[in-house]
Amino acid sequence: QLQACGGGLVQAGACLRLSCTASDRTVSGYTTAWFRQAPGKEREFVAFIRWMGGNTGYADSVKGRFTISRDYAKNTMYLQMNSLKPEDTAAYYCAAGRTIQSTARNDRYYDYWGQGTQVTVSS
């Protein structure tokens, strides 16, 4: 199971850090990622990290503002979000799957999902 937390209501320009903890070793050897879904929109890719090796990838809309990382000892993935914009407002979901890097931006390749945490950015 994946447990996501860290969302909240902030003003534009602020920062937040999301975390996603696996209750077991589900993510060991997996690719883990963050996706988001705004009301009335489809779920979209935000960032991924390969648990082994640490390769990362970002959506163009967050590149340079968001940083994904993981902590082996805590079995936890993080998403540091800086310079938040109103268009970042969405429910953020963490996911894990045995996907290769070339398909890591596609949500259908992920088997395990967290419950979502809401991020709201006011202008």
MDAnalysis code that builds the backbone (N, CA, C; Angstrom):
import MDAnalysis as mda
import numpy as np

u = mda.Universe.empty(369, n_residues=123, atom_resindex=np.repeat(np.arange(123), 3), trajectory=True)
u.add_TopologyAttr("name", ["N", "CA", "C"] * 123)
u.add_TopologyAttr("resid", np.arange(1, 124))
u.add_TopologyAttr("resname", ["GLN", "LEU", "GLN", "ALA", "CYS", "GLY", "GLY", "GLY", "LEU", "VAL", "GLN", "ALA", "GLY", "ALA", "CYS", "LEU", "ARG", "LEU", "SER", "CYS", "THR", "ALA", "SER", "ASP", "ARG", "THR", "VAL", "SER", "GLY", "TYR", "THR", "THR", "ALA", "TRP", "PHE", "ARG", "GLN", "ALA", "PRO", "GLY", "LYS", "GLU", "ARG", "GLU", "PHE", "VAL", "ALA", "PHE", "ILE", "ARG", "TRP", "MET", "GLY", "GLY", "ASN", "THR", "GLY", "TYR", "ALA", "ASP", "SER", "VAL", "LYS", "GLY", "ARG", "PHE", "THR", "ILE", "SER", "ARG", "ASP", "TYR", "ALA", "LYS", "ASN", "THR", "MET", "TYR", "LEU", "GLN", "MET", "ASN", "SER", "LEU", "LYS", "PRO", "GLU", "ASP", "THR", "ALA", "ALA", "TYR", "TYR", "CYS", "ALA", "ALA", "GLY", "ARG", "THR", "ILE", "GLN", "SER", "THR", "ALA", "ARG", "ASN", "ASP", "ARG", "TYR", "TYR", "ASP", "TYR", "TRP", "GLY", "GLN", "GLY", "THR", "GLN", "VAL", "THR", "VAL", "SER", "SER"])
u.atoms.positions = np.array([
    [0.824, -1.197, 0.000],
    [0.000, 0.000, 0.000],
    [0.859, 1.248, 0.000],
    [0.350, 2.283, -0.636],
    [1.045, 3.559, -0.707],
    [0.229, 4.601, 0.030],
    [0.888, 5.363, 0.866],
    [0.217, 6.392, 1.650],
    [0.833, 7.734, 1.310],
    [0.033, 8.617, 0.709],
    [0.508, 9.939, 0.328],
    [0.012, 10.979, 1.312],
    [0.838, 11.985, 1.568],
    [0.421, 13.086, 2.415],
    [1.259, 14.310, 2.093],
    [0.875, 15.433, 2.671],
    [1.648, 16.643, 2.509],
    [0.967, 17.749, 1.727],
    [-0.218, 17.479, 1.210],
    [-0.915, 18.514, 0.461],
    [-1.421, 19.627, 1.363],
    [-1.962, 20.654, 0.738],
    [-2.493, 21.759, 1.508],
    [-2.887, 22.919, 0.628],
    [-3.266, 24.007, 1.273],
    [-3.663, 25.241, 0.598],
    [-2.561, 26.267, 0.791],
    [-1.984, 26.732, -0.315],
    [-0.910, 27.707, -0.249],
    [-1.149, 28.794, -1.292],
    [-0.399, 29.880, -1.163],
    [-0.476, 30.958, -2.139],
    [0.528, 30.708, -3.262],
    [0.277, 31.325, -4.376],
    [1.196, 31.213, -5.502],
    [2.593, 31.647, -5.071],
    [3.589, 30.870, -5.526],
    [4.959, 31.153, -5.173],
    [5.467, 30.386, -3.967],
    [4.559, 29.782, -3.232],
    [4.942, 29.020, -2.036],
    [5.467, 27.646, -2.423],
    [5.848, 26.868, -1.422],
    [6.336, 25.524, -1.669],
    [5.645, 24.524, -0.748],
    [5.637, 23.287, -1.190],
    [5.102, 22.169, -0.431],
    [5.963, 20.947, -0.716],
    [5.975, 20.025, 0.224],
    [6.632, 18.747, -0.022],
    [5.640, 17.621, 0.218],
    [5.415, 16.831, -0.792],
    [4.572, 15.650, -0.679],
    [5.445, 14.449, -0.370],
    [4.890, 13.516, 0.367],
    [5.597, 12.271, 0.626],
    [4.685, 11.092, 0.332],
    [5.289, 9.985, 0.028],
    [4.543, 8.764, -0.288],
    [5.327, 7.601, 0.307],
    [4.719, 6.933, 1.263],
    [5.383, 5.844, 1.964],
    [4.741, 4.515, 1.616],
    [5.571, 3.544, 1.322],
    [5.078, 2.202, 1.041],
    [5.019, 1.403, 2.339],
    [3.914, 0.731, 2.559],
    [3.740, -0.002, 3.813],
    [4.536, -1.298, 3.835],
    [4.938, -1.756, 2.670],
    [5.805, -2.918, 2.606],
    [6.890, -2.620, 1.592],
    [7.593, -3.626, 1.106],
    [8.676, -3.400, 0.156],
    [8.175, -3.428, -1.277],
    [6.927, -3.011, -1.473],
    [6.351, -3.004, -2.812],
    [7.197, -2.240, -3.805],
    [7.780, -1.124, -3.381],
    [8.469, -0.259, -4.319],
    [9.897, -0.663, -4.584],
    [10.414, -1.628, -3.849],
    [11.788, -2.049, -4.077],
    [11.942, -2.595, -5.483],
    [12.816, -1.976, -6.274],
    [13.025, -2.402, -7.643],
    [12.017, -1.851, -8.622],
    [11.091, -1.044, -8.159],
    [10.063, -0.471, -9.008],
    [10.436, 0.924, -9.497],
    [9.614, 1.416, -10.385],
    [9.580, 2.833, -10.725],
    [8.426, 3.443, -9.947],
    [8.675, 4.564, -9.314],
    [7.613, 5.259, -8.591],
    [7.417, 6.640, -9.209],
    [6.221, 7.135, -9.093],
    [5.897, 8.370, -9.804],
    [4.800, 9.142, -9.093],
    [4.685, 10.378, -9.483],
    [3.579, 11.244, -9.074],
    [2.771, 11.608, -10.315],
    [1.464, 11.521, -10.158],
    [0.523, 12.000, -11.155],
    [-0.404, 12.975, -10.468],
    [-1.122, 13.756, -11.248],
    [-2.090, 14.686, -10.665],
    [-3.311, 14.762, -11.544],
    [-4.415, 15.134, -10.905],
    [-5.670, 15.278, -11.633],
    [-6.431, 16.470, -11.092],
    [-6.678, 17.412, -11.971],
    [-7.467, 18.584, -11.630],
    [-8.931, 18.307, -11.971],
    [-9.862, 19.017, -11.322],
    [-11.287, 18.792, -11.609],
    [-11.606, 18.980, -13.080],
    [-12.284, 18.008, -13.645],
    [-12.684, 18.095, -15.037],
    [-11.602, 17.784, -16.044],
    [-10.431, 17.381, -15.554],
    [-9.324, 17.083, -16.458],
    [-8.863, 15.645, -16.260],
    [-8.137, 15.150, -17.237],
    [-7.583, 13.807, -17.126],
    [-6.360, 13.816, -16.212],
    [-6.083, 12.643, -15.675],
    [-4.896, 12.506, -14.846],
    [-3.658, 12.707, -15.714],
    [-2.681, 13.432, -15.200],
    [-1.488, 13.705, -15.977],
    [-0.237, 13.376, -15.178],
    [0.798, 13.018, -15.909],
    [2.090, 12.685, -15.342],
    [2.758, 13.938, -14.778],
    [3.435, 13.774, -13.632],
    [4.193, 14.869, -13.038],
    [5.696, 14.544, -13.031],
    [6.056, 13.424, -12.404],
    [7.468, 13.054, -12.292],
    [7.593, 11.582, -11.935],
    [8.711, 10.974, -12.333],
    [8.986, 9.604, -11.935],
    [10.423, 9.501, -11.440],
    [10.694, 8.429, -10.670],
    [12.040, 8.114, -10.241],
    [12.199, 6.602, -10.226],
    [13.260, 6.113, -10.801],
    [13.570, 4.693, -10.764],
    [14.180, 4.381, -9.400],
    [13.549, 3.453, -8.666],
    [13.978, 3.207, -7.293],
    [15.427, 2.762, -7.255],
    [15.803, 1.916, -8.181],
    [17.202, 1.508, -8.298],
    [17.837, 2.357, -9.385],
    [18.863, 3.063, -9.047],
    [19.553, 3.900, -10.016],
    [19.213, 5.370, -9.893],
    [17.962, 5.649, -9.528],
    [17.579, 7.027, -9.273],
    [17.324, 7.886, -10.489],
    [17.216, 7.279, -11.684],
    [16.891, 8.093, -12.870],
    [15.535, 8.774, -12.675],
    [15.450, 10.004, -13.106],
    [14.222, 10.769, -12.945],
    [13.738, 11.341, -14.267],
    [12.479, 11.707, -14.282],
    [11.884, 12.377, -15.431],
    [10.781, 13.289, -14.950],
    [10.563, 14.388, -15.656],
    [9.582, 15.382, -15.242],
    [8.719, 15.816, -16.426],
    [7.511, 16.200, -16.111],
    [6.677, 16.855, -17.099],
    [7.251, 18.244, -17.365],
    [7.116, 18.713, -18.571],
    [7.655, 20.024, -18.926],
    [7.067, 21.129, -18.048],
    [5.823, 20.955, -17.635],
    [5.136, 21.990, -16.864],
    [5.715, 22.168, -15.459],
    [6.463, 21.173, -14.973],
    [6.999, 21.270, -13.604],
    [8.519, 21.258, -13.573],
    [9.128, 21.028, -14.711],
    [10.584, 20.946, -14.761],
    [11.218, 22.235, -14.261],
    [12.183, 22.088, -13.372],
    [12.849, 23.248, -12.789],
    [12.187, 23.772, -11.536],
    [10.963, 23.334, -11.267],
    [10.251, 23.769, -10.061],
    [10.038, 22.622, -9.079],
    [9.825, 21.428, -9.590],
    [9.564, 20.252, -8.757],
    [10.783, 19.338, -8.767],
    [11.011, 18.662, -7.634],
    [12.097, 17.693, -7.528],
    [11.577, 16.423, -6.873],
    [11.793, 15.306, -7.542],
    [11.388, 14.012, -6.992],
    [12.615, 13.328, -6.399],
    [12.413, 12.653, -5.280],
    [13.519, 11.956, -4.625],
    [12.973, 10.771, -3.853],
    [13.875, 9.910, -3.352],
    [13.428, 8.779, -2.537],
    [14.440, 8.504, -1.440],
    [13.926, 7.930, -0.366],
    [14.734, 7.578, 0.794],
    [14.576, 6.078, 1.011],
    [15.651, 5.341, 0.736],
    [15.605, 3.888, 0.887],
    [15.219, 3.476, 2.299],
    [15.882, 4.073, 3.269],
    [15.700, 3.643, 4.655],
    [14.264, 3.816, 5.114],
    [13.612, 4.855, 4.618],
    [12.240, 5.148, 5.022],
    [11.220, 4.593, 4.048],
    [11.696, 4.002, 2.956],
    [10.791, 3.469, 1.934],
    [9.788, 4.523, 1.478],
    [10.300, 5.718, 1.307],
    [9.450, 6.873, 1.058],
    [9.952, 7.656, -0.145],
    [9.004, 8.128, -0.933],
    [9.278, 8.986, -2.080],
    [8.770, 10.390, -1.756],
    [9.444, 11.391, -2.279],
    [9.071, 12.774, -2.017],
    [8.881, 13.541, -3.323],
    [8.082, 14.585, -3.242],
    [7.968, 15.537, -4.332],
    [8.060, 16.932, -3.719],
    [9.201, 17.559, -3.905],
    [9.382, 18.939, -3.450],
    [8.860, 19.865, -4.536],
    [7.891, 20.671, -4.181],
    [7.260, 21.557, -5.152],
    [7.541, 23.001, -4.763],
    [8.288, 23.700, -5.599],
    [8.624, 25.097, -5.367],
    [7.926, 25.984, -6.393],
    [7.858, 27.254, -6.082],
    [7.264, 28.236, -7.009],
    [5.914, 27.756, -7.533],
    [5.066, 27.355, -6.624],
    [3.774, 26.803, -7.028],
    [2.923, 27.844, -7.747],
    [2.156, 27.354, -8.712],
    [1.278, 28.195, -9.514],
    [-0.162, 27.719, -9.343],
    [-1.128, 28.573, -9.582],
    [-2.530, 28.143, -9.484],
    [-2.823, 26.937, -10.371],
    [-2.163, 26.845, -11.515],
    [-2.400, 25.709, -12.408],
    [-1.836, 24.398, -11.875],
    [-1.104, 24.445, -10.761],
    [-0.650, 23.206, -10.111],
    [-1.732, 22.613, -9.211],
    [-2.823, 23.327, -9.029],
    [-3.914, 22.849, -8.195],
    [-4.476, 21.545, -8.741],
    [-4.464, 20.511, -7.907],
    [-4.932, 19.184, -8.320],
    [-4.837, 18.235, -7.139],
    [-5.430, 17.071, -7.300],
    [-5.172, 15.964, -6.388],
    [-3.937, 15.242, -6.896],
    [-2.988, 15.025, -6.032],
    [-1.730, 14.389, -6.417],
    [-1.727, 12.944, -5.929],
    [-1.354, 12.046, -6.821],
    [-1.346, 10.625, -6.538],
    [0.055, 10.051, -6.737],
    [0.484, 9.214, -5.795],
    [1.723, 8.493, -6.008],
    [1.407, 7.102, -6.534],
    [2.353, 6.554, -7.253],
    [2.132, 5.264, -7.884],
    [3.437, 4.491, -7.967],
    [3.321, 3.183, -8.058],
    [4.495, 2.321, -8.201],
    [4.184, 1.223, -9.198],
    [5.179, 0.891, -9.995],
    [4.975, -0.163, -10.979],
    [6.290, -0.650, -11.543],
    [6.242, -1.862, -12.099],
    [7.432, -2.421, -12.732],
    [7.463, -1.989, -14.186],
    [7.650, -0.690, -14.374],
    [7.678, -0.139, -15.727],
    [9.088, 0.282, -16.078],
    [9.386, 0.217, -17.351],
    [10.686, 0.680, -17.805],
    [10.638, 2.184, -18.027],
    [11.786, 2.778, -18.175],
    [11.851, 4.229, -18.229],
    [11.071, 4.806, -19.398],
    [11.050, 4.131, -20.507],
    [10.391, 4.673, -21.694],
    [8.875, 4.752, -21.546],
    [8.316, 4.008, -20.618],
    [6.865, 4.038, -20.404],
    [6.504, 4.600, -19.038],
    [7.455, 5.176, -18.363],
    [7.232, 5.623, -16.988],
    [6.298, 6.823, -16.883],
    [6.008, 7.473, -17.988],
    [5.104, 8.624, -17.964],
    [3.652, 8.247, -18.227],
    [3.412, 6.964, -18.422],
    [2.082, 6.474, -18.756],
    [1.464, 5.802, -17.532],
    [0.329, 6.302, -17.067],
    [-0.226, 5.801, -15.812],
    [-0.725, 4.357, -15.908],
    [-0.967, 3.839, -17.092],
    [-1.478, 2.480, -17.181],
    [-0.431, 1.423, -16.845],
    [0.815, 1.825, -16.718],
    [1.884, 0.884, -16.403],
    [2.167, 0.803, -14.907],
    [1.332, 1.441, -14.106],
    [1.523, 1.432, -12.664],
    [0.464, 0.554, -11.999],
    [0.920, -0.270, -11.072],
    [0.048, -1.247, -10.435],
    [-0.493, -0.809, -9.081],
    [0.242, 0.024, -8.392],
    [-0.127, 0.414, -7.036],
    [-0.287, 1.933, -6.971],
    [-1.347, 2.356, -6.287],
    [-1.664, 3.786, -6.213],
    [-1.959, 4.194, -4.784],
    [-1.515, 5.400, -4.435],
    [-1.893, 6.001, -3.177],
    [-3.270, 6.621, -3.283],
    [-3.769, 7.134, -2.165],
    [-5.133, 7.625, -2.104],
    [-5.291, 9.044, -2.612],
    [-4.213, 9.757, -2.849],
    [-4.310, 11.125, -3.332],
    [-4.251, 12.131, -2.201],
    [-3.585, 13.221, -2.460],
    [-3.523, 14.325, -1.508],
    [-3.744, 15.617, -2.281],
    [-4.587, 16.486, -1.749],
    [-5.009, 17.688, -2.476],
    [-4.012, 18.826, -2.299],
    [-3.662, 19.433, -3.413],
    [-2.835, 20.641, -3.416],
    [-3.656, 21.750, -4.051],
    [-3.836, 22.847, -3.338],
    [-4.584, 23.989, -3.841],
    [-3.705, 25.226, -3.751],
    [-3.516, 25.885, -4.887],
    [-2.659, 27.064, -4.948],
    [-3.529, 28.263, -5.318],
    [-3.593, 29.231, -4.452],
    [-4.402, 30.416, -4.709],
    [-3.550, 31.507, -5.347],
    [-4.208, 32.324, -6.148],
    [-3.462, 33.393, -6.846],
    [-3.386, 34.655, -6.006],
])
